[in-house]
Amino acid sequence: MDQKNMDEENLRELESAPLAYENPDFINSPDGRVLRILAEYQEPMARFRRERIQDTVVFFGSARFRALDEANSALELLENTGSAKPAPKHEQPASADEIEKGEATALKLRLAEAAVEMARYYEDARKLAGMMSTWSASLPGRRHRFVITSGGGPGIMEAANRGAHEAGCKTIGLNIKLPFEQHPNPYITPSLNFDFHYFFMRKYWFAYLAKALVVFPGGFGTLDEMFEVLTLAQTKKLAKKITVVVYGSSYWKNVINLEMLAEKGAIAPSDLDLFQFADTPEEAFAILKKSLTVNHLESEYEREQRRLEAERIPDEPAPSAQEMLGPDITKTM
């Protein structure tokens, strides 16, 4: 048998190559990055449209503590921001038993004092989110307005989603994949539970739909998100008016001195008008309701949108492109 016939005899039937979009080696490679980025833009867009989400009110705040319940204000500190794993025992707030027996370290005593304050912020965020959701549910129109949105994790994020959930309203969680174990909180509306790989795409969705931002006490992530939105407003990169409520003036004025920035000329004095402080849920709600009403609900644009909505927006969920136009290409599965 000559070499040609031997080669032909040894040939085996090839398996079908995977479709490009079903090939994990490609999708997860540097060459597939642009597709992953586009997916984190288009997939949330499709879901928000289908769920009729018009705009949001975003809550930021610490994700490093887990509130047990309003009946028990004890807090468990987490190992890292959004982590599911508790911090080491020596970093946890002192328990009542440790304090009574004199076994608590100075650090644990300070954390216990802070725990009482942070538990109050949890309950305040929960109450404010409930007030906002109840009010927004009373607004006319077939789209969901000022939907409470958080980063989807524990702490203040959980409190915000919980308050909206308890009010019987939709609520959004924009979670992020982190190197350690973490979970979305259970109060997020399942169809509005998101998980992002890219921080910048998650930040985009925080800002794109938001008409207001409520900044509760938090750490690096909270500061990052607050200053990003303030910078967008300061540089007039937002095509809308956004209300920023900084909650807990005693906490924030000890953490950062924003007035000093104006005194040193680093920002204009008028930039201090880009945000307002609030110290109670009622005070924050009054600020949000007034600004959202004046800047959005009573604007000429909103009145025109309500007129058009009454004419053409159906009650049932929005159809997908294929449901509306019919199949455009043969299915492969």
C-alpha atoms as one frame of an Amber mdcrd trajectory, in Angstrom:
protein
   0.000   0.000   0.000   1.467   3.314  -1.007   1.810   6.275   1.408  -1.184
   8.127  -0.035  -3.575   5.214   0.561  -2.184   4.694   4.091  -2.807   8.363
   4.954  -6.362   8.202   3.639  -7.050   5.033   5.623  -5.845   6.658   8.829
  -8.093   9.684   8.424 -10.903   9.945  10.950 -14.144  11.844  10.715 -13.743
  15.249  12.384 -16.159  16.418  15.034 -18.029  19.630  14.296 -16.188  22.744
  15.398 -17.945  24.733  18.152 -19.846  27.836  17.130 -17.742  30.900  17.869
 -20.167  32.240  20.494 -20.296  28.799  22.166 -16.534  28.380  22.253 -15.449
  29.159  25.844 -11.763  29.221  24.868 -12.487  32.096  22.490 -15.178  33.924
  24.495 -13.004  33.947  27.629  -9.812  34.912  25.802  -8.386  38.419  25.289
  -9.688  38.243  21.690 -13.232  37.769  23.024 -13.052  40.719  25.422 -14.965
  43.083  23.149 -17.852  40.591  23.008 -17.896  40.256  26.790 -18.009  44.027
  27.174 -20.825  44.329  24.630 -22.742  41.560  26.413 -22.567  43.491  29.690
 -24.098  46.458  27.875 -26.734  44.770  25.728 -28.027  42.049  28.065 -28.913
  44.476  30.902 -30.411  46.874  28.345 -32.698  44.129  27.053 -33.780  43.150
  30.561 -34.430  46.721  31.700 -36.526  47.323  28.581 -38.491  44.127  29.067
 -39.112  44.878  32.749 -40.143  48.466  31.860 -37.557  50.143  34.078 -37.449
  53.829  33.189 -35.060  55.146  35.836 -33.538  54.407  39.213 -32.544  55.781
  42.603 -29.196  54.265  43.574 -28.181  53.505  47.172 -24.489  53.196  48.027
 -22.971  52.316  51.405 -20.847  49.854  53.308 -20.986  46.221  52.211 -18.664
  45.016  54.952 -21.234  44.377  57.631 -24.159  42.007  57.872 -27.112  43.240
  59.895 -28.911  40.419  61.638 -32.296  42.099  62.099 -33.848  45.266  63.434
 -34.748  43.335  66.609 -31.085  42.481  67.136 -28.717  45.316  66.281 -25.588
  43.176  66.588 -23.447  43.262  63.470 -21.087  40.749  61.957 -18.198  42.310
  60.062 -17.278  40.568  56.827 -13.742  39.688  55.768 -13.876  42.025  52.772
 -16.338  44.265  50.971 -19.210  42.041  49.834 -17.536  38.850  51.035 -19.662
  35.991  52.353 -16.921  35.064  54.835 -16.896  36.731  58.262 -13.871  38.689
  59.444 -11.630  37.042  62.082 -13.072  36.865  65.584 -10.640  39.449  66.994
 -11.928  41.991  64.424 -15.597  41.471  65.304 -17.487  43.951  67.519 -17.462
  43.026  71.201 -20.506  41.081  72.348 -22.492  42.090  75.423 -21.078  39.061
  77.229 -17.471  40.034  76.436 -18.082  43.591  77.635 -19.731  42.397  80.850
 -16.832  40.049  81.633 -14.208  42.674  80.770 -12.773  40.473  78.006 -13.207
  42.913  75.138 -10.151  44.568  73.590 -10.060  48.312  72.870 -10.543  47.556
  69.171 -13.562  45.335  69.825 -15.087  47.983  72.106 -14.708  50.661  69.416
 -16.244  48.321  66.857 -19.145  47.576  69.210 -19.855  51.292  69.543 -19.657
  51.696  65.762 -21.917  48.659  65.305 -24.803  50.435  67.001 -24.389  53.375
  64.620 -24.104  51.162  61.539 -27.184  49.153  62.549 -29.104  52.427  62.653
 -27.912  53.275  59.136 -29.090  49.857  57.946 -32.563  50.478  59.310 -32.592
  54.054  57.959 -31.683  52.830  54.461 -34.359  50.158  54.676 -36.982  52.701
  55.755 -35.993  55.290  53.132 -36.049  52.701  50.336 -39.528  51.646  51.444
 -40.762  55.248  51.486 -39.308  55.926  48.029 -40.757  52.718  46.574 -44.228
  53.343  47.982 -44.218  56.863  46.551 -42.900  55.845  43.125 -45.485  53.049
  42.888 -48.203  55.682  43.227 -46.978  57.633  40.191 -48.995  57.366  36.962
 -47.637  55.562  33.940 -46.880  52.036  32.845 -43.127  52.200  33.342 -41.473
  51.696  36.712 -40.062  54.966  38.037 -37.187  55.622  40.445 -36.584  51.915
  41.086 -34.377  51.310  44.117 -31.003  49.992  42.952 -27.974  48.772  44.871
 -24.744  46.907  44.316 -26.606  43.727  45.197 -24.547  42.694  48.223 -24.941
  42.852  52.008 -24.981  45.826  54.392 -26.555  49.037  53.111 -27.155  47.406
  49.727 -29.237  44.682  51.326 -31.124  47.264  53.390 -32.073  49.243  50.266
 -33.279  46.191  48.340 -35.062  44.943  51.449 -36.995  48.177  51.944 -38.182
  48.171  48.333 -39.034  44.470  48.463 -41.086  44.942  51.641 -42.994  47.733
  49.873 -43.954  45.207  47.177 -41.916  46.897  44.435 -39.295  45.838  41.927
 -35.714  46.401  43.051 -32.408  46.031  41.198 -29.089  44.499  42.266 -25.970
  45.174  40.186 -23.493  42.713  41.642 -19.840  42.209  40.678 -17.718  39.074
  40.415 -15.009  39.243  43.069 -12.045  36.948  43.822 -13.696  35.719  47.018
 -17.050  34.073  47.676 -19.976  36.463  47.757 -23.705  36.258  47.059 -26.489
  38.604  45.956 -28.799  39.512  48.801 -32.193  37.732  48.799 -34.352  40.867
  48.411 -33.438  41.634  44.781 -36.175  41.037  42.195 -34.955  37.813  40.482
 -35.428  39.165  36.955 -33.372  42.245  37.918 -30.479  40.403  39.534 -27.273
  41.154  37.590 -23.678  40.006  37.907 -20.885  41.904  36.161 -17.285  41.043
  35.403 -16.200  44.568  34.486 -16.361  47.300  37.114 -16.675  49.989  34.432
 -19.763  48.368  32.880 -21.359  48.069  36.312 -20.550  51.753  36.941 -22.151
  52.615  33.589 -25.446  51.031  34.618 -25.351  52.709  38.020 -25.085  56.119
  36.333 -27.066  55.642  33.120 -30.530  55.110  34.612 -30.045  57.022  37.868
 -32.004  60.176  38.631 -30.776  60.262  42.236 -28.007  58.851  44.388 -28.147
  58.245  48.162 -24.728  57.809  49.752 -24.768  56.065  53.127 -21.635  55.590
  55.261 -19.163  53.311  53.541 -15.573  52.757  52.494 -13.451  52.880  49.343
 -16.187  51.641  47.000 -18.736  54.101  48.345 -16.283  57.007  48.030 -15.390
  55.902  44.513 -18.996  55.794  43.327 -19.947  59.063  45.038 -17.071  61.055
  43.560 -17.549  59.533  40.128 -21.157  60.742  39.970 -20.240  64.141  41.462
 -17.501  64.515  38.835 -19.938  63.677  36.031 -22.358  66.293  37.371 -19.585
  68.858  37.960 -18.255  68.499  34.405 -21.801  68.471  32.954 -21.348  65.069
  31.352 -24.851  64.011  32.433 -27.750  64.888  30.150 -30.042  65.062  33.175
 -30.199  66.585  36.618 -29.160  64.151  39.301 -29.844  64.547  43.017 -27.101
  63.401  45.394 -28.051  62.919  49.059 -25.138  62.272  51.429 -26.655  60.460
  54.399 -25.149  60.748  57.875 -23.489  64.163  58.127 -21.575  63.330  61.328
 -19.944  60.306  59.663 -19.081  62.001  56.390 -17.832  65.268  57.870 -15.371
  63.252  59.942 -14.257  61.157  56.978 -13.803  63.931  54.388 -13.709  67.721
  54.496 -15.428  68.785  51.290 -15.589  72.435  52.378 -11.777  72.438  52.535
 -11.661  71.581  48.837 -13.577  74.769  48.083 -11.513  76.837  50.532  -8.292
  75.696  48.840  -9.693  76.377  45.366  -9.632  72.721  44.313 -13.352  72.933
  43.503 -15.669  75.894  42.948 -17.825  76.960  45.916 -20.863  76.221  43.744
 -19.741  72.565  43.492 -20.824  72.142  47.108 -24.392  72.555  45.814 -24.076
  69.302  43.874 -25.061  67.345  46.996 -27.130  67.738  50.148 -26.744  66.194
  53.601 -29.561  64.322  55.345 -29.711  62.663  58.767 -33.155  61.028  58.868
 -35.151  58.984  56.346 -37.859  61.662  56.404 -35.364  64.431  55.601 -33.800
  62.433  52.772 -37.210  61.495  51.359 -38.321  65.132  51.334 -35.193  66.128
  49.380 -35.584  63.278  46.886 -39.323  63.743  46.347 -38.994  67.492  45.773
 -36.032  67.304  43.390 -37.340  64.327  41.408 -40.705  66.041  41.030 -39.293
  69.417  39.942 -36.443  68.125  37.781 -38.231  65.191  36.183 -41.923  64.588
  36.832 -42.944  68.172  36.052 -40.495  68.806  33.200 -41.717  69.443  29.661
 -39.933  66.309  28.479 -41.747  64.143  31.045 -45.144  65.587  30.149 -44.559
  64.739  26.487 -43.384  61.236  27.395 -46.533  60.634  29.441 -48.677  61.710
  26.514 -46.858  59.352  24.135 -46.888  56.527  26.681 -50.663  56.752  27.065
 -50.987  56.336  23.312 -48.567  53.551  22.517 -47.281  51.624  25.530 -49.194
  48.338  26.010 -49.883  46.754  29.369 -48.195  43.426  28.606 -44.384  42.983
  28.674 -42.483  44.450  25.760 -41.865  41.858  23.020 -38.405  40.824  21.916
 -37.269  41.764  18.414 -38.035  38.254  17.158 -41.493  38.205  18.749 -42.267
  41.544  17.159 -40.738  41.050  13.684 -40.745  37.286  13.290 -37.703  35.015
  12.948 -34.928  36.613  10.899 -32.576  33.644  10.685 -32.845  29.888  11.123
 -32.288  28.732  14.673 -29.201  26.588  15.249 -30.492  24.887  18.399
